């Protein structure tokens, strides 16, 4: 599945904030890091969850999310293929 619009920015920002862990990241942290409005980030997270790229959980004042394996694969598909190094 192809990443469209702000999906890639939100997914990439979430992955960078999450690092190598599987910890949830609050939507407000994603919005700050991506320099996006919080309602837009929440909409993108809902869209990404529908595609299976993130898992969300409701908090008292918003959501937190983490990138799934499928989301990590989708991001890798958007990265340039490294050129082979000469022998």
C-alpha positions in Angstrom: 0.0 0.0 0.0 1.4 3.4 -0.9 1.9 6.2 1.5 0.0 9.4 0.5 0.1 13.0 1.6 1.1 13.6 5.2 1.0 9.9 6.0 4.7 9.5 5.3 5.7 12.5 7.4 3.6 11.3 10.4 4.7 7.7 10.1 8.4 8.7 9.7 8.2 11.1 12.6 6.6 8.4 14.8 9.2 5.9 13.8 12.0 8.3 14.7 10.5 9.2 18.0 9.8 5.5 18.8 13.4 4.5 17.9 14.1 0.8 18.3 11.5 0.3 21.0 7.9 -0.7 20.7 6.8 2.1 23.1 3.8 4.2 22.3 4.4 7.9 21.5 1.8 10.5 22.4 0.2 12.3 19.5 1.2 15.7 20.9 4.9 14.7 20.6 4.4 13.6 17.0 2.7 16.9 16.2 5.5 19.0 17.8 8.2 17.0 16.0 6.5 17.1 12.6 5.4 20.7 13.1 1.8 19.8 12.3 -1.5 20.7 13.9 -2.6 18.2 16.4 -6.0 17.5 14.8 -4.2 16.8 11.5 -1.9 14.3 13.2 -4.8 12.6 14.8 -6.6 12.2 11.5 -3.4 10.8 9.8 -3.0 8.3 12.7 -6.5 7.1 12.2 -5.9 6.7 8.5 -2.6 4.9 9.1 -4.3 2.6 11.7 -6.9 1.7 9.1 -4.1 0.6 6.8 -2.4 -1.4 9.5 0.7 0.8 9.6 0.2 2.0 13.3 -1.5 0.8 16.4 -3.3 3.5 18.5 -4.6 3.6 22.0 -6.8 6.2 23.5 -5.6 8.4 26.3 -7.6 10.8 28.5 -6.5 13.7 26.3 -5.7 12.2 22.9 -4.0 9.1 21.5 -0.6 7.5 21.5 0.6 5.2 18.8 3.5 3.0 17.6 4.6 1.8 14.2 3.8 -1.8 13.3 6.0 -4.1 11.2 3.8 -3.3 8.2 4.4 0.4 8.7 8.1 -0.1 8.9 8.0 -2.1 5.6 6.0 0.7 4.0 8.6 3.3 5.0 11.4 1.1 3.7 9.6 1.0 0.3 9.8 4.8 0.1 13.6 4.9 0.8 16.0 5.0 -2.2 17.8 1.8 -3.1 21.4 2.1 -2.2 23.8 1.8 -5.1 26.2 -1.1 -4.9 29.7 -0.3 -3.7 32.5 -1.1 -6.1 34.7 -4.1 -5.1 
